[in-house]
Amino acid sequence: MRYGGRLFRPVKTSGASQIGDDTIFKYEQIEDMVTATYSGGNIRFGQIIGRVDEDGVLDMRYQHMDRSGALMTGHCKTTPEILPGGKLRLHESWRWTCGGCGEGQSILEEI
């Protein structure tokens, strides 16, 4: 599974998510290391670093600053789904690691 050079946008979120449909994620990949930057909507700027396994599943850590200036951190497990035409849909289970802010699910789709 290759993530490098792909752009994603959320299509569904639950829980205490700060991302919205105007948040864009840009993924890069070097071997099994996957990184991303994201911004838009409530997010001023965010970064992700993770490892992809042989099935394409990502184990990631993320951090961002929101529009109010709050610094947020968390971890996420992401399972890919290949859509007709070859684009990816990412199924995420995430949990905040800052201040007991909660957990949730998100779905991102390649744009």
C-alpha positions as CSV (number, residue, x, y, z in Angstrom):
1,M,0.0,0.0,0.0
2,R,1.4,3.4,-1.0
3,Y,0.2,6.6,0.7
4,G,2.7,9.0,-0.7
5,G,1.4,12.0,-2.7
6,R,-2.3,11.3,-1.8
7,L,-4.7,13.9,-0.6
8,F,-7.7,13.1,1.7
9,R,-10.7,14.8,3.1
10,P,-13.0,13.7,5.9
11,V,-16.5,12.5,4.9
12,K,-17.6,11.3,8.4
13,T,-16.5,11.9,11.9
14,S,-17.8,11.0,15.4
15,G,-16.9,11.7,18.9
16,A,-14.8,14.8,19.9
17,S,-13.3,15.3,16.5
18,Q,-11.9,18.7,15.5
19,I,-11.6,18.0,11.8
20,G,-14.3,18.7,9.2
21,D,-15.0,18.4,5.5
22,D,-12.8,21.5,4.9
23,T,-9.7,19.8,6.5
24,I,-7.3,18.5,3.9
25,F,-4.6,15.8,4.7
26,K,-1.5,15.5,2.5
27,Y,0.3,12.1,2.9
28,E,3.9,11.2,2.1
29,Q,5.7,7.9,2.5
30,I,9.3,6.6,2.8
31,E,9.4,2.8,3.0
32,D,7.2,1.9,6.1
33,M,7.1,5.5,7.5
34,V,4.1,7.6,6.6
35,T,3.8,11.3,7.4
36,A,1.1,13.8,6.7
37,T,0.3,17.5,7.2
38,Y,-3.2,18.8,7.6
39,S,-5.1,22.1,7.9
40,G,-8.4,23.7,7.2
41,G,-11.5,24.5,9.1
42,N,-10.9,24.4,12.8
43,I,-7.3,23.2,12.3
44,R,-4.5,25.8,11.9
45,F,-1.8,23.2,11.2
46,G,-1.3,19.5,12.0
47,Q,1.3,16.7,11.6
48,I,1.1,13.0,11.5
49,I,3.8,10.3,11.7
50,G,3.1,6.6,11.5
51,R,4.1,3.2,10.4
52,V,2.3,1.1,7.7
53,D,2.2,-2.7,8.0
54,E,2.2,-5.2,5.2
55,D,-1.7,-5.0,5.0
56,G,-1.6,-1.2,4.6
57,V,-2.9,-0.6,8.2
58,L,-1.4,2.6,9.8
59,D,-0.4,3.0,13.4
60,M,-0.1,6.8,13.7
61,R,0.5,9.7,16.2
62,Y,-0.9,13.1,15.5
63,Q,-0.5,16.7,16.8
64,H,-2.1,19.9,15.8
65,M,-2.9,23.5,16.8
66,D,-6.6,24.5,16.4
67,R,-7.9,27.9,15.6
68,S,-8.2,28.8,19.3
69,G,-4.5,28.1,19.8
70,A,-5.0,24.8,21.7
71,L,-2.3,22.2,21.2
72,M,-3.8,18.7,20.7
73,T,-2.2,15.2,20.5
74,G,-3.5,11.7,19.9
75,H,-3.1,8.3,18.3
76,C,-5.0,6.6,15.5
77,K,-5.3,3.2,13.8
78,T,-6.3,3.5,10.2
79,T,-7.5,0.7,7.9
80,P,-7.6,1.4,4.1
81,E,-10.3,0.4,1.7
82,I,-9.6,0.4,-2.0
83,L,-12.6,2.0,-3.9
84,P,-13.6,1.3,-7.5
85,G,-11.2,3.3,-9.6
86,G,-8.3,2.8,-7.2
87,K,-8.9,5.7,-4.8
88,L,-8.6,5.0,-1.0
89,R,-11.1,5.3,1.8
90,L,-9.5,5.4,5.3
91,H,-11.4,4.0,8.3
92,E,-9.9,5.6,11.5
93,S,-10.3,4.8,15.2
94,W,-8.6,7.5,17.2
95,R,-8.1,8.7,20.8
96,W,-6.9,12.0,22.1
97,T,-3.9,11.7,24.4
98,C,-4.2,15.2,25.8
99,G,-6.5,16.0,28.8
100,G,-8.9,13.1,28.5
101,C,-10.6,14.7,25.4
102,G,-12.2,11.4,24.2
103,E,-12.2,9.1,21.2
104,G,-14.0,8.5,18.0
105,Q,-14.2,7.2,14.4
106,S,-13.5,9.1,11.2
107,I,-13.7,8.2,7.5
108,L,-11.4,10.0,5.0
109,E,-11.6,9.7,1.3
110,E,-9.0,10.4,-1.3
111,I,-9.6,13.5,-3.4
